[in-house]
Amino acid sequence: MTTEAQDQGAPLVAVASADAVLRHPEAGEHLLTTVERERAARFRHASGRADFTAGHILVRLCAARLLGLPAAELVLAQECPDCGLADHGKPYLPDHPEVHVSLSHTRGVVAAGAGRLPIGVDVELAARGGSLRAVARRVLTPAELALVEAAPEPDQAFLRQWVRKESLIKVGRATLDTLGQVDLSALPLDVPPGTPLHGRYQDLHLLDWTDPQHGAAIAAACAAPPDIVDLTTAG
């Protein structure tokens, strides 16, 4: 990974397999804080620990690329606005409050984002569409629900809206309780693999795509258009 600052400070989004992130030359549990190591240790399965660790490393790599710094110089923290605990909640960089970060991990795949404006990123495996669709009537507007149910592949159509809405939660524009009021029905549900779709929601840029290599749907939301970057030496 280069340590040169990203041109013009564009927000960055990256997605990779957990294995690829953990093979990165800068990766290692030495990057994690004591709190992060304790959280990782709570996972019962090694795969869960790997996904958690990779996600928390990838977000550092994103921020490091943006700032032009080594990842080892960045401290990542979290704080829950409701309970005040530091072992969950929105991630942030205490030493770089001007940079906003977001991360997401699912089974074997992680995504992260960093920018000088609030950013939200979400990744979900395509195979999880059926289980997620159980909440469709609670999180979709009537117009969105009609489009999803009429789609050739309703589960995948719902997954597309789900990752978009999760990115809006992470950027601070929605909550789980208000998702049913966020109408993204103007956005197409069919996003061809490997071709990022640039959309808008109010003043936000929405970037989402299907990654066939990892079998995942990814979405990012930011007030500036994000750039997709490859931060791993292998995919």
Stockholm file with secondary structure:
# STOCKHOLM 1.0

chainA/1-235         MTTEAQDQGAPLVAVASADAVLRHPEAGEHLLTTVERERAARFRHASGRADFTAGHILVRLCAARLLGLPAAELVLAQECPDCGLADHGKPYLPDHPEVHVSLSHTRGVVAAGAGRLPIGVDVELAARGGSLRAVARRVLTPAELALVEAAPEPDQAFLRQWVRKESLIKVGRATLDTLGQVDLSALPLDVPPGTPLHGRYQDLHLLDWTDPQHGAAIAAACAAPPDIVDLTTAG
#=GR chainA/1-235 SS CCCSCCGGGCCEEEEEEHHHHHTSTTCSGGGSCHHHHHHHHTCSSHHHHHHHHHHHHHHHHHHHHHHTSCGGGCCCEEECTTTCCSSSSEEECTTCTTCEEEEEEETTEEEEEEESSCEEEEEEEGGGHHHHGGGHHHHSCHHHHHHHHHSSSHHHHHHHHHHHHHHHHHTTSCCTTTGGGCCCTTSCSCCCBTCCEEEEETTEEEEEEEETTTTEEEEEEESSCCEECCCSSCC
#=GC SS_cons         CCCSCCGGGCCEEEEEEHHHHHTSTTCSGGGSCHHHHHHHHTCSSHHHHHHHHHHHHHHHHHHHHHHTSCGGGCCCEEECTTTCCSSSSEEECTTCTTCEEEEEEETTEEEEEEESSCEEEEEEEGGGHHHHGGGHHHHSCHHHHHHHHHSSSHHHHHHHHHHHHHHHHHTTSCCTTTGGGCCCTTSCSCCCBTCCEEEEETTEEEEEEEETTTTEEEEEEESSCCEECCCSSCC
//
